[in-house]
Amino acid sequence: MTVEELIERLGEYDGDAKVRLMAQPNYPFEYGIRGLASTSEISGYHYEHNDGDASDEGTPEEIIYLVEGEQIGYGQKDAWDAAS
C-alpha cells in the first residue's frame, strides 16, 4: 500500500476516529500507533547516533512504517476478513 492509497482509504472514515494496529491473526492483539518512521529517517537516526558510521548499501527504497505502540487488548480475528 502506498501513502496515497492509505490517505485515500483513511478519508473514507470519520476524521476523529482513532487509528490502531491489529496484529497476529491467529491470536490477535490490538495496539496503538506510536508513530511513523521512514527508511530515510531510520537511516538518518542510525547515522547520527553511530558516529556517522553509515552503511555502504546505497539508498534504500522509501518505506513508511507504522510503529507499534502500547498493547491495548485482544483483537478480533474477523478484522482480517473485513479488511480490504
N, C-alpha and C positions, 0 to 999 in steps of 0.2 A: 504494500500500500504506500502511496506517495503522500507527501504533506498536503498537496491539493486535494487528493481523494479523502484524506482524513478530515480536512476542513469542510469539504462538501458534505460528508456523512454527519459530522457534528452539527452542521447547520440544520439538519432535519429534526433536531431535538431542542427542548427548552434550554435557552441560554443560561439559566440559573441552575440547571441540573449538575450534580457532582459527577466527576469522572473517576472511575476506579478501574482496576485491572483484575480480571478473573483468570486464575492460573490453575493448572493441573486438572484436566477434565475428569480423570478417574477418581480424584479425591480433591474436589475443587475448594479453593480458598479465594477470598475477596481481599484485595489490597487497595490502599490509597495510592495515589501517584505522588512520589516525592518531587519529581520534576522531569525535565527533558535534558538530554545531553547528545550532542552531535559528535561524529568521529573527529571533526576538526577541533572541537572543544576538548575532547578527551586527549587528543594528541598534544594540544597546547598546554593542558594541565600537566601531562607527563613531562613535557619539555621543561616547563617552569619549575617543577618540583624534583627534577633529577639532574640538576646541574647542567642543563642544556644538552643532555645526552639523548639525542633523537635517534630513532632507528633509521636504517637505510632503505626501508621497504617502499619508499615513494609515497605519493599521496593516495590515501585510501578512498574508496567510494564514500560519498557523503551519505550517512545514515543517521536518522534521528531516533534515539532510544527513549521510550517511556520508562523511567526508572521507578522500580517498585518502592513503595513507601511502607507504612505500617500495615501489618495484617489486621483486618477489620473483623473478619469472622469467616464462617464457612460459606462457600459459594453454592451455586446451583448447576447441576450437570446439564440442564436444559439450555443454558446460555449458549453452548456450542451449536446446538441445533437452531436456535433463534438468530444467531449471528449471520449476517450476510455481507 
